[in-house]
Amino acid sequence: GVKESHQTTIFRIIAAILHLGNLDLQAERDGDTCSISSTDEHLNTFCGLLGVEHSQMQHWLCHRK
């Protein structure tokens, strides 16, 4: 009973969440910060699926606010 366009959106969100879970976070020396490689394929796919800016996601996934 779900429209095909809604199904596609739901599948994109689920796929993005699954890719987010596969990100490779590297801990920094102090143990309190981390970094993500700018060439991480899962981050690229995540950003592509949701249409968000790559550099912003890379920054905010590693910094608390």
C-alpha positions in Angstrom: 0.0 0.0 0.0 3.0 2.3 -0.2 3.6 4.4 -3.3 6.6 3.4 -5.4 8.1 6.9 -5.0 7.9 6.6 -1.2 9.4 3.1 -1.4 12.4 4.4 -3.3 12.9 7.2 -0.8 12.7 4.7 2.1 15.2 2.4 0.4 17.6 5.3 -0.2 17.4 6.3 3.5 17.9 2.7 4.7 20.9 2.2 2.3 22.4 5.4 3.5 22.1 4.3 7.2 23.8 1.0 6.3 26.7 2.8 4.6 27.0 5.1 7.6 27.5 2.1 9.8 30.4 0.9 7.5 32.4 4.2 7.9 36.0 3.7 8.9 36.7 6.2 11.7 40.4 6.6 12.7 41.0 7.6 16.3 43.5 10.4 16.8 46.4 10.1 19.3 44.5 11.8 22.2 41.7 9.3 21.9 39.1 12.1 22.1 38.9 12.9 18.4 38.6 11.0 15.2 38.9 11.5 11.4 37.4 10.0 8.3 39.3 9.6 5.1 38.1 11.9 2.3 38.2 8.9 -0.1 36.0 6.6 2.1 33.7 4.9 -0.4 30.9 4.6 2.3 30.9 8.3 3.1 30.8 9.1 -0.6 27.8 6.7 -1.1 26.1 8.0 2.0 26.4 11.6 0.8 25.3 10.7 -2.7 22.2 8.9 -1.5 21.0 11.7 0.8 22.3 14.6 -1.3 24.3 16.2 1.5 27.7 17.9 1.2 30.7 15.6 1.6 33.0 18.0 3.5 30.3 19.0 6.0 29.4 15.4 6.8 33.0 14.5 7.2 33.5 17.4 9.6 30.3 17.0 11.7 30.6 13.2 12.1 33.9 13.8 13.9 33.2 17.0 15.9 30.8 17.4 18.8 28.5 20.4 19.0 
